[in-house]
Amino acid sequence: MNKIIVFSVLILVSFSVQAQKNLGLEASPNFRELGGLSINDKYQIKEGVLYRSGSFSHLGEQDVEIFESTGINRVVDFRSPFEIESEPDQIPPSLNAEYVPCQIGSINPNAMSGFMKILSKRDFQRSQVDSLMIMANRGFIESISDYTPLFETIQEKESVVLFHCSAGKDRTGLASSLILHILGADWDTILADFLRSNEARDKMDTSKLEMFGIPADRAKLLGGVEAEYLQAAWAEIEQKYGSVDTMLEEVFGIGKKEKKALRKKYLERI
């Protein structure tokens, strides 16, 4: 993976992103489910079957109780060993959930200093963040097959799935967009789900980055997403494979038959 792409993903390790509290977990406020999302006005995603989040390594007693109530039995983790060591998942033992490693790309912890230099420049411009994140999202497509464990897991009959990365917005955002597409969502629905992570911008903990000399306002720029980020990833898929549907079938074996089965599993009529 391109070094700049590595830098932009690695920086997310230092964030404690706080977004919408759909489930009310104080330690992982970006923990939300896809249930209830409308699919083309005829269907909606069933509640209690698909969840997405950022990291969750320090759950309080109430957080644990909420987590236990989900019935999640598969946790798909997109993070690198370096990220996991920094913030190991705290999965309530009572769930007896299977942990599914699903590292997306490669992250070199030594790359942190290079990214810090970019953010610390006196002539730093906001556009630099957008450029870096666009490159990062394109870079995920270089390693798109790394998502295979996720797509195998969601097809398991009894699976109640949580998929996550560190911030729950980029690697997780791309994964969510592909799942929503499989389930028949239109682009507006897909993009709206992706952009909901922007509720994190003003609530993120920037203290770790500030210790490295990164101004808080610059750090916060990395806490959100822009439509262009996801558009760049999808454009890369289309350029490489011709279409998202072709990619899904060629890489993950998800064609018309598999889509029909997944829609039967995860959707219900409104």
RAVEN-V892097 format. One record per helix or strand of 2 or more residues. SS is the DSSP state (~ for helix, > for strand). FROM is the first residue (numbers start at 1). LEN is the number of residues. If there is no record, write none. Layout:
ss from len
SS FROM LEN
SS FROM LEN
This chain:
ss from len
~ 3 12
> 32 2
> 38 2
> 43 3
> 50 4
~ 61 9
> 74 4
~ 81 6
~ 93 3
> 98 4
~ 109 12
~ 126 17
~ 144 10
> 161 4
~ 171 12
~ 187 14
~ 207 5
~ 216 6
~ 227 15
~ 244 9
~ 256 11
> 267 3
